Amino acid sequence: MNKSEFIDAVAKKANGTKAATEVVVNAALDVLTEALAKGDSVQFVGFGTFGVTERKARTGRNPQTGKEIKIAAKKVVRFKAGAALSAAANKKKKK
């Protein structure tokens, strides 16, 4: 599902217009992005938690040449699924 399909599905479920739903979805993503950029975590109980962690610098290897390369430290976004989301993803389909 891409962003456009997501907006269509949310608009249908909420009985709203696609235009209004797109504004809300974009605003929510902006707020999420701004919070993560500040280093905050965002938690949706039952759904999951978005957070930022620091990845240490390390030595890697170029797979084509085998030569060692230095990989710089950086911050990465992590998502930990909540119990309700995990349960929904693991439901068995009826045959």
C-alpha positions in Angstrom: 0.0 0.0 0.0 1.4 3.4 -0.9 0.6 6.8 0.6 -2.2 7.5 -1.9 -3.9 4.2 -1.2 -3.5 4.7 2.5 -5.2 8.1 2.3 -8.1 6.6 0.3 -8.6 3.8 2.8 -8.5 6.2 5.8 -10.9 8.6 4.1 -13.3 5.7 3.4 -13.1 4.4 6.9 -13.6 7.9 8.5 -16.3 8.9 6.0 -14.3 12.0 5.1 -13.0 13.5 1.9 -9.7 12.5 0.4 -8.5 16.1 0.4 -9.2 16.6 4.1 -7.8 13.2 5.0 -4.6 14.0 3.0 -4.1 17.2 5.0 -4.5 15.3 8.3 -2.2 12.5 7.3 0.5 14.9 6.1 0.2 16.9 9.3 0.5 13.7 11.4 3.6 12.7 9.4 5.1 16.2 9.8 4.6 16.1 13.6 6.1 12.6 13.8 9.1 13.7 11.7 9.7 16.8 13.8 9.5 14.8 17.1 12.0 12.2 15.8 14.4 15.0 14.5 14.5 16.4 18.0 15.3 12.9 19.4 11.9 12.4 21.0 10.0 9.1 20.8 6.4 8.8 19.7 4.3 6.1 21.3 0.9 4.9 20.2 -0.4 2.5 22.8 -1.3 -0.8 21.2 0.2 0.2 17.9 3.9 0.8 18.6 6.7 3.2 19.4 8.9 5.2 17.0 12.3 6.3 18.4 15.8 7.3 17.4 18.9 5.4 18.4 22.5 6.0 17.8 24.4 3.5 15.6 28.2 3.4 16.5 30.9 3.8 13.9 32.2 0.5 12.6 34.4 -1.2 10.1 32.7 -2.8 7.1 33.9 -4.6 4.0 33.3 -3.7 0.4 31.7 -6.9 -1.0 33.2 -6.3 -4.5 36.8 -5.7 -3.5 37.0 -7.2 0.0 38.7 -4.0 1.1 37.9 -2.7 4.6 35.9 0.6 4.8 35.0 2.8 7.7 31.3 3.3 8.3 30.5 6.5 10.2 28.2 6.7 13.2 24.7 7.9 12.6 21.2 8.1 14.1 18.6 5.7 12.9 14.8 5.6 13.3 13.5 2.4 15.0 9.9 1.1 15.3 8.9 -1.4 17.9 5.4 -2.9 17.3 2.9 -2.9 20.1 1.0 -5.9 21.3 -2.2 -5.2 19.3 -0.3 -4.6 16.0 1.8 -7.8 16.5 -1.4 -9.8 17.3 -3.1 -8.5 14.1 -0.1 -9.2 12.0 0.1 -12.8 13.3 -3.6 -13.7 12.9 -4.1 -16.9 11.0 -6.2 -16.6 7.8 -9.2 -18.9 7.7 -9.3 -21.4 4.8 
